[in-house]
Amino acid sequence: MILIILVKVTHQKAKSKPVKRNSFFITLGISVALLLLVSATTFSWIIGKSSLSLLVGGVTREPIASIFVSRQAPVMLSLLVNPERLESFSQYIASPANRRRSSRELKDLEKTLLANTGLNYDNEIQPWLGEEITLAVTTLDYNHDKSDGVQPGYLLAVATKDPELAKEFLQVSYSRNAIANTSNLVFDQYKGINLVHQRPSKVISSRNFTSSAVVGDFVLFANEPKILRAAINNAQVPDLNLKNSPIYQDSLQTISDPRIGVVYANLPALSAWLDNSSAPETPKALQTLAIGLSIKSEGLVAQTALIGVTGEDNQPPVLSELVGALAYLPANSMLAIAGTNLDQFWQQVETGLDLNSPLQQLLTQLLNRYQEPLGLNLPKDVFSWVKGEYSLALVPNEKGMQPDLVFIAERMPDVEIAPAIAHLDQLAIDQGYSVVDLLIQTTKVKAWTKLITNTDLEEARLGAIVKGVHATITQGNQYEIFTSSVAVMEKVLSKTKRTIVDSRTFQQAISAIPTENDGYFFVNWHEIQPLLEQQLPIVKVAEFAVKPLFKNLRSLTLSSQGSENGVKRATVFLNLGVRE
């Protein structure tokens, strides 16, 4: 039921002109974001009973319905526990003050999902619903008929604890469909399985589930009888189905933690589906993504395994403790990034992103905002000499203006930094700024300033525009610090400041991230939400679609954990902040 949302979203997308996304990383970002939203919504849905077993994160079994899914399927999403147990768990971990609100939100979401279906969850679905719901895009174009465009195949497999009750449900659902009366229904058999489907109609969308069958302990729904027949074939011939695919098994074996759901994607095929194409641009490319979704007392954890991307086959995580440069970021940072060897990381980003991709364009816009006023080329003038630790943050501006920027880089003994800093000062001078020496918190700093005249009705006053401030820290590890204002530099250098490391929000945000990692990408949702809504309108659309998630979301953290045997690992944690 929950996963029908994905089909509806696809239907709406297909009406607009498809936009090409050739970048593998764009595909990865879009797929992860979409799948996490769907799964996180499931975390906060429907009505419940005992679920204390979910305190360990979920179950360890694989999706049983993978036997119905083709090895070439673009994507498969599986919820591995009954939705009732998830809601019961969310009520258990919520604070008493939040339980009534949580229950109300769940009811509202249930009504939205079942709107216009005529179905009642408590009476017609709950009695037979089992412990798995799997949705798959099984094929990019099931009929290969150019006259009717691209027609993807969709399969929904729902486990049942009572096949007879499930059959009764099917009869009720068809009888309530105003379009499907008795004359429109076709009863068929295929390899001993009874199939029911609606006759083709111009009114019935090819993306609606118009065909169904009860196969063993599963109720199968598809948007075309061919998809059901293919699913039955896959179940009967092991070499055809996803469950027995070696690469599928290799992906899941790297995710050993208990989970409530699994996502598996064939990335070239998924990219083609998102682009509404009938075939992948690189059909021979072997790139897959597996995601295991677990629940913790603070929120939702996604462990990912990526296969088929370029890079070293075995690369252990480079960090075993927090990056020291984090200790200079203010506690109220709305976004923070920390790691090591920024030069190497940026080279990987540049080689991995297509020049025309939306993400590359967004990154270019962000870079230009800070580098154009000074004629900077950040990758060349700054990133190239950052070989050690680094951290970067956006900090709320005290005057309510655009956020301030903080960038901290470790000074490595074997890297000559002085000429690079002198070059930055010269660039500021070339742009008409003066390099002024200041003293902040007993630390000497240099500020890039330009005098201006402020005129009012009574008198003219001189003022100064500050485009950047930088300082060198020599105590302990040596760091070079850059900020976009004097005020935020004062915060960074203050001896009594609270840093992001002291922040309870940040500590909770990294609590589910492995200690050994390659760094953090942290977003304080409460702080950055207004800015994202202003800069990226799509955020408001996502918030509207998944209200329970965004109402409770406190932070999002992403961290990679290197690679082993060609499998790249990463963890995403959504801190839902349900226990206060």
Steps between C-alpha positions, in 0.01 A plus 500: 500500500765752602711433197218587260614859560806431288287391206285812528810719503626323189167554326517873565860522384428326172262774392782752478787504258777274634832660588818314427715410802810328378694526822528188708527707816182692415318170459639382831396818680148505355438131565627509858299813582178363352534157656586643841197725492270209418657279766510771764131563440438131559678538836220728616192321360193303605371328812662265745590211722811375680824579318772489762702274268555808285716651774792312343435681171280254315531149360787319330314321221503597133194598294317178414326667206835540320421163338232678294734780385719485191877536530481793257242690707590869541402517868338300781382634837397268780345567839585191708271548799128554539425876501311459829820403679671814372229728636505322834876549516474871417247542782731317740802723434301827488483720805155502671442859383554399136294180485165666439646716224675199346179297502310787335764533228488128431123507463523794262759319290289184492201697373713659230635166380158336485318805362271423203556124536186422701712273718512477877835389639373361831223289349628401156882503500623447855341152544711343223808722471822312574862596566614627161405758240721512190472737205714462188540668167550175311563621146555831325254430216288187513362510143774686305230673294620845391143609418397513867828630640698347784292268720691383810386189683409523870460213742367521855538186714324500837550215747182357648444307820162378369481437121122442513436839662730653240289350221188647659674838512573479127135429424389798711754737348400413143129523573548850647688626198254703298697432183533126543165323489453129431516542123836677530664224705695218337562176688797303375741226602874486454707203614231404749461852644168687476543849353246781508544813292300778345449531127706777340330838517592854403375607841724265696856623535774255407658588833205378709503152650237334280614137528525277804560146617551310822823301477576298810523741793512810281244715327648633178384819329625625163413765246483242218437122479840451333666621819315240709591220259865609505493504882370142507771394254766664715380311808513167318838550328775593753738628232250774410423649841680758709519282810754270334704773336864484626547879494173548692618256766844662515338840557275383784773302672690823565202634698479275803301716746131423564273709280138587441544541127726439204552700183684357201564696181660427164634853456525524118146360470376722783646803324313402183174462696541843658560642152195315361726312257447153360863388542806599707762715331765257621323159491819305570599709800478309828417754770272406788393657827366310800352675804410345833259712706513460878320683777666632812345667802597838349398441139576318177838365381578409140808286433599500135717275285609626159648265240649575159643851545857592421758523775710276721349159578629508858521833675447497878345801676757774557366622837457329835405809701340840451682743273679754722396787273140453616595647837507848347151494343227688692238287678214648294650406163215415265718293270838343567737294287818344638762263370856476375676578171251736341710512184451129437131514590432786259675321217270203557197731491612667177567171322175348626258779401388577147558866407132548410357321803279695744725415794809625319314822415394543864856451622625749242246758619606453863868532410443809287315672782815500714775505237382755242522812726873434544575346162568166669525155352432300816607156372831643376568776755378323817401134463829405333708558816255347753662159548420457871188551710235746396157616611248733342183646645214735430416707810184710549569870458428704814331774294275257314691534173644217290684238711866551580761257373772337711778298341784339698798317352785325675850628420705194404882509546568367150266746324614857430202716596652847543515576124137387462384734780703787354340431161152529657592834655627623164177394329308710752725798430450454124124522557535834679504377858749590768668236714465632856661357814264459797522349847216265600511308827878563521541344156634696203272476199489651153177644359418579138316832520377780275399846622156631401304817575164470677289809437190605692310828536739651758850383427724268300679222682778267400441127529679185398392192310672184617522223241716260697710448809778248556722400788762240592464288814833370633397331826506121470411403144547800273198617305423772248157652565291694249167669575271729304464757782678640803209401727520132417880506533452632853275199571755258360789647702307549825650310793158448660301405189287186471611305196309259281676215683327619820162515328252232610339516156830414331583227751163336434547547126823296497388243758396250233804560277791252526801642685729398215398709201615748236338806656155654548242695307264642765182706455320660795152495350340747742766760421531451125135432411402866429808550280437181300134587449607837364778375274351164393119502449505121455559473877151636569355242264681221684385635836140501386524145367657357816377720785558257791866463406578870470300596808722275711827528309772665709811422298643293217851353497684318222837326528694259280703209632744423219478191283568129526515249214363761261202590721481862617321547833321800647251576778219755509327588827174695526461619859122523541524634851196311624631454856568828681 
